[in-house]
Amino acid sequence: MKALQSTIPRALATGTRVVCSDNTGARLVEVVSVDGYHGVRRRQPCLGIGDMATVSVKKGTPEMRRKLEKAVVIRQKKEIRRANGIRLSFEDNAMVLVNDRGEPKGTEIKGAVPREIAERYPKIASMATMIV
């Protein structure tokens, strides 16, 4: 996996409710745990753009609700800083449901996706309508 070329603050904590911006049937998900997080004792696990987490579907179709799924953060409100000095932020926090290998479950993604996601998850980038 290629290293990310930007400084990404971890802006979303566990328990955060985030919009699901794909067409899997889930509309609102809640972060349950952060995959691969090795933190400090008593510190709340956080995640940022490109991080994978286990989420619980709170709103959506009846067959999707109350299920635990894997998801990747594709947008966050807190700005990220790229190596060339550009700062990038989005209007909302958004996630996409994926399988264990990082391949998306849906067939389309609504909204923009940053270049950092395109480098790390090429299948998500191919489904995105716009890469920023």
FIMARBA-586170 format. One line per field, with one value per atom (N, C-alpha, C, O): residue number from 0; atom name; x, y, z. Coordinates in steps of 0.02 Angstrom, whole numbers, plus 50000, padded with zeros to 5 digits. Atoms other than C-alpha are relative to their C-alpha. Last residue first. Layout:
N
resi <- c(NUM;...) .
name <- c(CA;...) .
X <- c(X;...) .
Y <- c(Y;...) .
Z <- c(Z;...) .
***
This chain:
132
resi <- c(131;131;131;131;130;130;130;130;129;129;129;129;128;128;128;128;127;127;127;127;126;126;126;126;125;125;125;125;124;124;124;124;123;123;123;123;122;122;122;122;121;121;121;121;120;120;120;120;119;119;119;119;118;118;118;118;117;117;117;117;116;116;116;116;115;115;115;115;114;114;114;114;113;113;113;113;112;112;112;112;111;111;111;111;110;110;110;110;109;109;109;109;108;108;108;108;107;107;107;107;106;106;106;106;105;105;105;105;104;104;104;104;103;103;103;103;102;102;102;102;101;101;101;101;100;100;100;100;99;99;99;99;98;98;98;98;97;97;97;97;96;96;96;96;95;95;95;95;94;94;94;94;93;93;93;93;92;92;92;92;91;91;91;91;90;90;90;90;89;89;89;89;88;88;88;88;87;87;87;87;86;86;86;86;85;85;85;85;84;84;84;84;83;83;83;83;82;82;82;82;81;81;81;81;80;80;80;80;79;79;79;79;78;78;78;78;77;77;77;77;76;76;76;76;75;75;75;75;74;74;74;74;73;73;73;73;72;72;72;72;71;71;71;71;70;70;70;70;69;69;69;69;68;68;68;68;67;67;67;67;66;66;66;66;65;65;65;65;64;64;64;64;63;63;63;63;62;62;62;62;61;61;61;61;60;60;60;60;59;59;59;59;58;58;58;58;57;57;57;57;56;56;56;56;55;55;55;55;54;54;54;54;53;53;53;53;52;52;52;52;51;51;51;51;50;50;50;50;49;49;49;49;48;48;48;48;47;47;47;47;46;46;46;46;45;45;45;45;44;44;44;44;43;43;43;43;42;42;42;42;41;41;41;41;40;40;40;40;39;39;39;39;38;38;38;38;37;37;37;37;36;36;36;36;35;35;35;35;34;34;34;34;33;33;33;33;32;32;32;32;31;31;31;31;30;30;30;30;29;29;29;29;28;28;28;28;27;27;27;27;26;26;26;26;25;25;25;25;24;24;24;24;23;23;23;23;22;22;22;22;21;21;21;21;20;20;20;20;19;19;19;19;18;18;18;18;17;17;17;17;16;16;16;16;15;15;15;15;14;14;14;14;13;13;13;13;12;12;12;12;11;11;11;11;10;10;10;10;9;9;9;9;8;8;8;8;7;7;7;7;6;6;6;6;5;5;5;5;4;4;4;4;3;3;3;3;2;2;2;2;1;1;1;1;0;0;0;0) .
name <- c(N;CA;C;O;N;CA;C;O;N;CA;C;O;N;CA;C;O;N;CA;C;O;N;CA;C;O;N;CA;C;O;N;CA;C;O;N;CA;C;O;N;CA;C;O;N;CA;C;O;N;CA;C;O;N;CA;C;O;N;CA;C;O;N;CA;C;O;N;CA;C;O;N;CA;C;O;N;CA;C;O;N;CA;C;O;N;CA;C;O;N;CA;C;O;N;CA;C;O;N;CA;C;O;N;CA;C;O;N;CA;C;O;N;CA;C;O;N;CA;C;O;N;CA;C;O;N;CA;C;O;N;CA;C;O;N;CA;C;O;N;CA;C;O;N;CA;C;O;N;CA;C;O;N;CA;C;O;N;CA;C;O;N;CA;C;O;N;CA;C;O;N;CA;C;O;N;CA;C;O;N;CA;C;O;N;CA;C;O;N;CA;C;O;N;CA;C;O;N;CA;C;O;N;CA;C;O;N;CA;C;O;N;CA;C;O;N;CA;C;O;N;CA;C;O;N;CA;C;O;N;CA;C;O;N;CA;C;O;N;CA;C;O;N;CA;C;O;N;CA;C;O;N;CA;C;O;N;CA;C;O;N;CA;C;O;N;CA;C;O;N;CA;C;O;N;CA;C;O;N;CA;C;O;N;CA;C;O;N;CA;C;O;N;CA;C;O;N;CA;C;O;N;CA;C;O;N;CA;C;O;N;CA;C;O;N;CA;C;O;N;CA;C;O;N;CA;C;O;N;CA;C;O;N;CA;C;O;N;CA;C;O;N;CA;C;O;N;CA;C;O;N;CA;C;O;N;CA;C;O;N;CA;C;O;N;CA;C;O;N;CA;C;O;N;CA;C;O;N;CA;C;O;N;CA;C;O;N;CA;C;O;N;CA;C;O;N;CA;C;O;N;CA;C;O;N;CA;C;O;N;CA;C;O;N;CA;C;O;N;CA;C;O;N;CA;C;O;N;CA;C;O;N;CA;C;O;N;CA;C;O;N;CA;C;O;N;CA;C;O;N;CA;C;O;N;CA;C;O;N;CA;C;O;N;CA;C;O;N;CA;C;O;N;CA;C;O;N;CA;C;O;N;CA;C;O;N;CA;C;O;N;CA;C;O;N;CA;C;O;N;CA;C;O;N;CA;C;O;N;CA;C;O;N;CA;C;O;N;CA;C;O;N;CA;C;O;N;CA;C;O;N;CA;C;O;N;CA;C;O;N;CA;C;O;N;CA;C;O;N;CA;C;O;N;CA;C;O;N;CA;C;O;N;CA;C;O;N;CA;C;O;N;CA;C;O;N;CA;C;O;N;CA;C;O;N;CA;C;O;N;CA;C;O) .
X <- c(49974;49470;50073;50105;49942;49404;50032;50048;49950;49227;50056;50044;50020;49088;50053;50060;50015;49173;49981;50006;50072;49159;49981;49922;50030;49338;49924;49894;49986;49405;49966;49943;50044;49321;50009;49960;50068;49404;49950;49902;50014;49574;49929;49901;50054;49576;49980;49934;50001;49740;49948;49960;49936;49783;49996;50027;49988;49602;50066;50070;50039;49571;50012;50016;49970;49713;49963;49994;49948;49647;50034;50057;49932;49492;50049;50038;49955;49316;50070;50090;49929;49175;50039;50019;49956;48990;50072;50091;50025;48879;50050;50074;49986;48966;49977;49995;49986;48903;50010;49984;49979;48895;50012;50039;50046;48885;50028;50083;50059;48985;49950;49915;50066;49152;49943;49946;50038;49315;49929;49898;50003;49425;49964;49968;49943;49480;49999;50045;49937;49365;50061;50111;49988;49211;50068;50098;49953;49164;50002;49974;49996;49028;50044;50038;50022;49069;50007;50059;49968;49084;49970;49916;50033;49044;50043;50104;49962;49078;49963;49902;50028;49005;50051;50103;50060;49045;49973;49939;50063;49222;49942;49951;50052;49397;49935;49927;50061;49560;49951;49968;50043;49713;49933;49904;50073;49842;49964;49981;50026;50022;49926;49899;49988;50106;49970;49974;49928;50118;50016;50065;49960;49930;50072;50087;49948;49845;50040;50067;49938;49679;50050;50031;49957;49533;50062;50088;49935;49408;50048;50055;50005;49240;50066;50084;50006;49280;50000;50031;50002;49256;49998;49968;49980;49295;49997;50027;50016;49297;50024;50082;49942;49299;49977;49927;50009;49167;50066;50107;49937;49154;49988;49949;49967;48981;50067;50080;49932;48886;50033;50033;49947;48700;50067;50073;49976;48558;50050;50053;49998;48477;50024;50014;49933;48527;50004;50059;49951;48376;50071;50113;50009;48255;50051;50071;50050;48325;49996;50045;49994;48421;49944;49892;50057;48455;50012;50069;50053;48567;49937;49881;50047;48691;49940;49905;50066;48827;49952;49953;50055;49006;49935;49928;50060;49172;49944;49950;50031;49309;49943;49918;50055;49432;49973;50012;49999;49538;49939;49884;49963;49560;50002;50026;50009;49507;50045;50105;50002;49512;49991;49973;49982;49488;49992;49955;50024;49480;50022;50068;49975;49493;49969;49908;50055;49452;50029;50063;50011;49605;49946;49944;50056;49593;49990;49951;50050;49761;49952;49972;49977;49850;49943;49885;49999;49816;50030;50068;49958;49843;50011;50056;49983;49702;50041;50019;49928;49706;50021;50075;49957;49518;50073;50089;49953;49425;50046;50079;49929;49273;50042;50018;49997;49085;50073;50088;49935;49065;50002;49990;49966;48880;50065;50065;49963;48801;50033;50049;49964;48666;50033;50000;49998;48594;50039;50072;49987;48620;50002;50031;50062;48537;50008;49959;50009;48697;49934;49913;50069;48689;49989;49954;50004;48840;49929;49884;50012;48861;50007;50033;49974;48838;49983;49925;50040;48816;50035;50096;49973;48908;49953;49922;50047;48855;50018;50025;50021;49004;49952;49963;50065;49012;49973;49915;50049;49197;49935;49937;49989;49286;49950;49904;50062;49296;50015;50058;50052;49430;49936;49894;50051;49592;49942;49944;50019;49696;49945;49901;50071;49765;49985;50005;50011;49934;49925;49889;50028;49962;49991;49991;49956;50062;49974;49996;50038;49983;50047;50093;50007;50099;49960;49965;49961;50068;49986;49930;50042;50000;50044;50092) .
Y <- c(49933;50812;49995;50046;50006;50655;50068;50101;49947;50664;49988;49970;49954;50538;50054;50078;49931;50402;50043;50034;49989;50220;50072;50090;50013;50205;50011;50024;49944;50291;49989;50037;49945;50164;50058;50091;50020;50022;50055;50067;49986;50112;49981;50013;50046;50117;50013;50052;50056;50195;49947;49887;50034;50311;49937;49886;50030;50360;49961;49909;50061;50389;49964;49902;50046;50515;49933;49880;50038;50598;49948;49896;49971;50655;49952;49892;50043;50589;50030;50048;50000;50703;49953;49939;49948;50666;49989;49940;49932;50513;50049;50040;49957;50346;50070;50098;49930;50210;50039;50020;49993;50020;50073;50086;49967;49977;50004;49981;50043;49850;50029;49991;49973;49939;49951;49911;49992;49838;50022;49992;49930;49867;50012;50067;49983;49685;50073;50094;50004;49657;50020;50043;50066;49718;50001;50053;50041;49901;49930;49918;50069;50023;49958;49961;50048;50203;49931;49915;50065;50345;49958;49973;50054;50530;49937;49940;50061;50683;49944;49939;50050;50840;49945;49941;49975;51003;49952;49973;50016;50952;50027;50047;50020;51015;49990;50016;50025;51030;49980;49942;50026;51132;49983;50022;49991;51154;49969;49914;49943;51167;50012;50052;49939;51056;50062;50117;49984;50911;50065;50098;50038;50911;50024;50078;49960;50977;49954;49903;50037;50905;50043;50084;49994;51011;49956;49943;49973;50950;50000;49949;49928;50922;50033;50086;49975;50743;50076;50107;49927;50643;50018;49982;49969;50465;50077;50109;49929;50372;50030;50023;49957;50184;50073;50089;49940;50061;50040;50034;49963;49885;50060;50057;50001;49823;50035;50070;49976;49780;49991;49936;50046;49763;50033;50094;50038;49852;49946;49894;49972;49912;49951;49890;49974;49840;50024;50023;50055;49725;50024;49983;50047;49861;49943;49921;50050;49991;49949;49940;50030;50134;49951;49952;49985;50220;49970;49970;49972;50163;50016;50004;49963;50047;50022;49980;50027;49999;50043;50104;49954;50033;49961;49904;50041;49942;50047;50085;50008;50059;49950;49935;50048;50086;49990;49990;50050;50243;49954;49976;50060;50334;49946;49891;50021;50505;49940;49941;49946;50514;49971;49913;50017;50402;50060;50107;49954;50417;49976;49936;50015;50296;50046;50056;50018;50385;49985;50027;49952;50385;49974;49914;49954;50288;50053;50100;50020;50202;50056;50113;49989;50265;49980;49986;49935;50206;49999;49954;50016;50063;50065;50103;49945;50077;49974;49928;49985;49947;50056;50083;50056;49950;50022;50074;49981;50089;49941;49917;50007;50036;50017;50015;50043;50068;49992;50001;50031;50215;49961;49990;49978;50250;49961;49899;50052;50239;50031;50090;49972;50341;49943;49893;49927;50307;50034;50084;49966;50121;50075;50098;50002;50047;50032;50048;50066;49999;49994;49938;50024;50151;49930;49889;50047;50248;49973;49994;49969;50405;49951;49968;50052;50339;50022;50027;50014;50491;49947;49948;49975;50484;49980;49927;50020;50462;50036;50097;49948;50476;49970;49916;49975;50346;50054;50074;50054;50317;50029;50073;50045;50479;49942;49942;50035;50570;49949;49906;49955;50705;49965;49997;50049;50608;50037;50053;50003;50742;49949;49940;50010;50696;49998;49951;50003;50766;49996;50044;49941;50726;49988;49931;49943;50610;50063;50118;49940;50447;50061;50065;49954;50297;50062;50084;49939;50171;50046;50050;49941;50000;50062;50066) .
Z <- c(49986;49700;50020;50034;49957;49616;50007;49958;50006;49546;50050;50107;50053;49511;49989;49932;49979;49612;49940;49885;49995;49556;50015;50007;50065;49491;50000;49948;50046;49646;49933;49902;49979;49762;49951;49934;50019;49664;50020;49984;50071;49673;49979;49934;50018;49865;49927;49915;49953;49927;49983;49993;49998;49784;50042;50025;50065;49747;49999;49966;50002;49933;49934;49933;49951;49942;50001;50009;50034;49783;50046;50022;50006;49876;49966;49963;49963;49835;49992;49937;50017;49778;50046;50102;49975;49791;49982;49950;50010;49774;50029;50086;49942;49756;49983;49931;50015;49638;50065;50118;50070;49631;49980;49926;50046;49815;49930;49916;50007;49915;49951;49917;49982;49892;49987;49941;50062;49889;50018;50062;50019;50042;49934;49907;50043;50064;49978;49943;49962;50215;49958;49986;49972;50119;50035;50042;50038;50095;50030;50084;49975;50148;49954;49893;50050;50100;50029;50058;50002;50226;49944;49919;50037;50232;50000;50003;49987;50340;49965;49970;49954;50264;50014;49981;49966;50175;50052;50099;50032;50129;50041;50099;49953;50170;49962;49906;50030;50074;50054;50100;49946;50118;49969;49932;50009;49980;50059;50082;49961;50040;49994;50032;50038;49908;50034;50006;49999;50033;49962;49979;50048;50060;50001;50027;50032;50217;49954;49977;50004;50273;49962;49921;50058;50331;50005;50059;49978;50459;49941;49907;49997;50373;50019;49994;49932;50323;49998;49955;49992;50164;50073;50113;50064;50105;50002;49960;50000;50272;49934;49916;50008;50240;49998;49966;50040;50302;49999;50044;50006;50371;49956;49908;50065;50421;50006;50055;49996;50580;49932;49904;50020;50549;50011;50005;49942;50640;49982;50015;49932;50478;50052;50046;49984;50308;50073;50102;50000;50281;50016;50035;49944;50339;50001;50054;50016;50216;50058;50094;50067;50292;49988;50022;50044;50456;49932;49907;49958;50601;49959;49983;50042;50512;50042;50071;49992;50636;49959;49965;49989;50585;50009;49987;49995;50592;50019;50067;49935;50534;49995;49941;50001;50392;50071;50119;49947;50380;49995;49977;50019;50215;50052;50038;50069;50279;49985;49999;50050;50468;49931;49923;50068;50619;49955;49971;50051;50808;49931;49924;50068;50954;49948;49948;50046;51119;49931;49903;50055;51232;49954;49939;49986;51396;49946;49957;49951;51367;50015;50025;49932;51212;50048;50031;49968;51037;50069;50087;49943;50917;50037;50020;49955;50790;50059;50094;50001;50652;50045;50037;50016;50626;49997;49968;50053;50716;49988;50034;49984;50817;49939;49883;49941;50826;50022;50081;49993;50705;50066;50119;49938;50678;50007;50000;49964;50505;50061;50062;49943;50417;50038;50054;50006;50244;50055;50043;49937;50216;49989;49940;49961;50062;50069;50101;49970;49970;50038;50053;50013;49854;50028;49996;50056;49918;49995;50032;50065;50023;49942;49889;50045;50200;49929;49911;50059;50312;49958;49950;50063;50479;49943;49946;50052;50660;49935;49934;50047;50778;49949;49923;49980;50917;49954;49961;49996;50893;50028;50072;49944;50849;49997;49957;49983;50683;50055;50047;49978;50658;50023;50054;49982;50643;50032;50092;49929;50559;50011;49968;49990;50388;50074;50108;49928;50338;50012;49997;49968;50155;50075;50098;50009;50043;50034;50017;50015;50099;49999;50040;49944;50089;49979;49921;50006;49952;50059;50084;50000;50000;50000;50038) .
***
